[in-house]
Amino acid sequence: MPVFETESPEATIRLGERIARGLKPGAVVAFYGELGAGKTTMIKGFARGLGVREMVKSPSFVIITEYRGRIPVYHIDLYRIKSPAEFTEIGLESYLTGDGVCLIEWAERAESLLPPATTIRVKLQVLPAGRRIEIIGWSEGLAEELQ
């Protein structure tokens, strides 16, 4: 399982961009970390790597923001979701099995719905001089490719 440390928001964005280049339709990337850990920052890089030209912002108030890239990108923020019934209301399951890539902040709130075969987990942790980023569920080849 690859583990990286980044010293700046720009480095976190670049790492996300490099990882995203290998994503295919149907991929789900679940982001974990405390408030301010860099989830949205890293998602900006993922979106860039998927060909999104728009500015990516946290979708906290709208929950799901759709972007056009080389494949559709669905940025989902579950911070305000409080119950499993709300997942059905927002149509989360249809995004998880759709034709694009789902980038999910606060993914622990929907852990039981995440498809095991297509979910990559990204755990971010604040360090005194940057971020520690652990990637779980990606092929072993990625670690070598990103070094």
C-alpha positions in Angstrom: 0.0 0.0 0.0 1.6 3.2 -1.1 2.2 6.0 1.4 3.3 9.5 0.4 4.1 12.7 2.2 3.4 16.1 0.7 4.8 19.4 1.9 2.2 21.8 0.3 -1.3 22.0 -1.1 0.3 22.1 -4.6 2.2 18.9 -4.0 -1.0 17.2 -2.8 -2.8 18.4 -5.9 0.0 17.1 -8.2 -0.1 13.7 -6.4 -3.9 13.5 -7.0 -3.4 14.4 -10.6 -0.9 11.6 -11.2 -3.0 9.0 -9.5 -6.2 10.0 -11.4 -4.6 9.6 -14.8 -5.0 5.8 -14.4 -8.6 5.8 -13.4 -11.3 4.3 -15.5 -15.1 4.7 -15.6 -16.7 3.0 -12.6 -13.9 3.8 -10.2 -14.8 5.1 -6.7 -12.2 7.0 -4.7 -13.1 7.3 -1.0 -11.4 10.1 0.9 -10.9 9.9 4.7 -9.5 12.5 7.1 -10.4 15.0 9.7 -11.7 18.5 8.8 -8.9 20.3 7.1 -6.8 17.2 6.2 -6.7 18.1 2.5 -9.5 16.0 1.0 -10.9 18.7 -1.2 -7.3 19.8 -2.1 -6.4 16.3 -3.3 -9.7 16.0 -5.2 -8.7 19.1 -7.1 -5.7 17.2 -8.4 -7.8 14.1 -9.2 -10.2 16.2 -11.2 -7.3 17.8 -13.1 -5.9 14.4 -13.8 -9.3 13.3 -15.2 -9.4 16.3 -17.5 -11.7 18.7 -15.6 -11.0 22.3 -16.6 -13.5 23.9 -14.2 -12.5 25.1 -10.7 -13.3 22.4 -8.2 -14.9 23.5 -4.9 -16.2 21.6 -1.9 -19.8 20.6 -2.7 -20.8 20.6 1.0 -24.1 22.5 0.4 -25.1 20.8 -2.8 -23.7 17.4 -1.8 -22.9 16.3 -5.4 -21.2 18.3 -8.1 -20.8 16.9 -11.6 -17.8 17.9 -13.8 -17.0 17.1 -17.4 -13.6 15.6 -18.0 -12.3 12.8 -20.2 -15.0 10.8 -18.3 -17.7 12.2 -16.0 -16.4 13.2 -12.5 -18.8 13.1 -9.6 -17.5 15.0 -6.5 -19.6 13.9 -3.6 -19.4 15.4 -0.1 -21.2 13.4 2.6 -20.3 15.7 5.5 -23.9 16.8 5.9 -25.5 13.4 5.4 -26.8 12.0 8.7 -28.7 8.8 7.9 -28.6 5.9 5.4 -32.1 7.0 4.1 -30.5 10.2 2.8 -28.2 8.1 0.5 -31.2 6.9 -1.3 -32.7 10.4 -1.5 -29.6 11.8 -3.2 -29.3 8.8 -5.5 -25.8 7.8 -4.3 -26.0 4.2 -5.5 -26.6 5.3 -9.1 -23.4 7.3 -9.0 -21.5 4.4 -7.6 -22.4 2.2 -10.5 -22.4 4.9 -13.2 -20.2 5.7 -16.1 -17.9 8.1 -14.4 -15.5 8.4 -11.5 -16.9 9.1 -8.0 -14.7 11.2 -5.6 -16.3 10.9 -2.2 -15.4 13.1 0.8 -16.3 11.8 4.3 -16.7 8.3 2.7 -16.9 6.6 6.1 -20.5 7.7 6.2 -21.3 5.4 3.3 -18.7 2.7 3.8 -21.3 -0.2 3.5 -22.3 1.1 0.1 -18.9 1.4 -1.5 -18.2 -1.3 -4.1 -15.3 -3.4 -2.9 -13.9 -4.2 -6.4 -13.7 -0.6 -7.6 -13.1 1.5 -4.5 -9.7 3.0 -3.8 -9.3 4.5 -0.3 -7.3 7.6 0.3 -6.5 8.4 3.9 -5.1 11.8 4.7 -3.5 12.8 7.9 -2.1 16.3 8.9 1.6 16.3 9.7 3.5 19.3 11.2 5.0 20.0 7.7 2.4 18.7 5.3 0.2 15.6 4.8 0.6 11.9 5.0 -1.4 10.2 2.3 -2.1 6.4 2.3 -3.6 4.8 -0.8 -5.4 1.5 -0.2 -6.9 -0.7 -2.9 -4.8 0.3 -5.8 -2.7 -2.1 -7.9 0.9 -2.6 -6.8 2.1 -1.1 -10.0 0.9 2.3 -9.0 3.5 2.6 -6.2 6.3 2.1 -8.6 4.8 4.4 -11.2 4.5 7.3 -8.7 7.9 7.0 -7.1 
